[in-house]
């Protein structure tokens, strides 16, 4: 279970680094590699960036609560609630496009 948690935290950190390329600067080479590997994720709009950041923060909170309580339900609840804000933004964006 601990390896799964570490893998999910690593994925969360990677997503934050990809989404916030404008804030987190590692150089031009980093930006070129990210734009080639993840072009759609690197160019999401501001509301989706906020939703992804909120989702990662909720998941990190669940991981921290798991670390102090050793209760796996914190991690799973954090993971489920971390997925909710990006999904809402995704469906909201698709709904606005279809109604236009």
C-alpha positions in Angstrom: 0.0 0.0 0.0 2.8 2.4 0.8 4.3 2.0 -2.7 1.0 2.8 -4.3 0.7 5.9 -2.1 4.3 7.0 -3.1 3.5 6.4 -6.8 0.3 8.5 -6.6 2.1 11.3 -4.8 4.8 11.2 -7.4 2.2 11.4 -10.2 0.5 14.3 -8.3 3.8 16.2 -8.1 4.5 15.6 -11.8 1.1 16.9 -12.7 1.6 20.0 -10.7 5.0 20.6 -12.4 3.5 20.1 -15.8 0.4 22.3 -15.2 2.3 25.1 -13.6 5.2 25.5 -16.1 4.7 29.3 -15.9 5.3 29.4 -12.2 7.8 26.6 -11.7 10.8 27.4 -14.0 13.4 24.7 -14.6 14.8 26.1 -17.8 14.0 26.1 -21.5 14.9 22.4 -21.9 12.3 21.4 -19.3 9.6 23.4 -21.0 10.5 21.9 -24.4 10.4 18.3 -23.1 7.1 18.9 -21.3 5.5 20.5 -24.3 6.5 17.5 -26.4 5.4 14.8 -23.9 2.2 16.4 -22.6 1.0 19.1 -25.0 -2.7 19.0 -23.8 -1.9 19.0 -20.1 0.7 21.8 -20.4 -1.8 24.1 -22.2 -4.9 23.8 -20.1 -6.9 26.9 -19.2 -6.7 28.8 -15.9 -9.9 27.3 -14.4 -8.6 23.7 -15.1 -5.2 24.6 -13.6 -7.0 25.7 -10.4 -9.1 22.5 -10.4 -6.1 20.3 -10.8 -4.1 22.1 -8.1 -7.1 21.9 -5.7 -7.4 18.2 -6.5 -3.7 17.6 -5.8 -3.9 19.6 -2.6 -6.9 17.5 -1.4 -5.0 14.3 -2.2 -1.8 15.5 -0.5 -4.0 16.3 2.6 -5.4 12.7 2.5 -1.8 11.3 2.3 -0.8 13.5 5.3 -3.8 12.4 7.3 -2.9 8.7 6.4 0.6 9.3 7.6 -0.6 10.4 11.0 -3.5 8.1 11.5 -2.5 5.0 9.5 -6.1 4.8 8.3 -6.3 3.9 4.6 -9.7 5.5 4.2 -8.1 9.0 4.3 -6.0 8.2 1.2 -9.0 6.7 -0.8 -11.3 9.6 0.3 -8.6 12.1 -0.7 -8.1 10.4 -4.1 -11.9 10.3 -4.8 -12.3 14.0 -3.9 -9.1 14.9 -5.8 -10.8 13.7 -9.0 -14.0 15.7 -8.5 -12.8 19.3 -9.3 -11.0 18.4 -12.6 -14.0 16.4 -13.7 -16.4 19.2 -12.9 -14.2 21.6 -15.0 -13.9 19.1 -17.8 -17.7 18.6 -18.1 -18.4 22.3 -17.6 -16.0 23.1 -20.5 -17.6 20.5 -22.7 -21.1 21.6 -21.8 -20.2 25.3 -22.6 -18.8 24.2 -26.0 -21.9 22.2 -26.9 -24.3 24.9 -26.0 -22.5 27.6 -28.0 
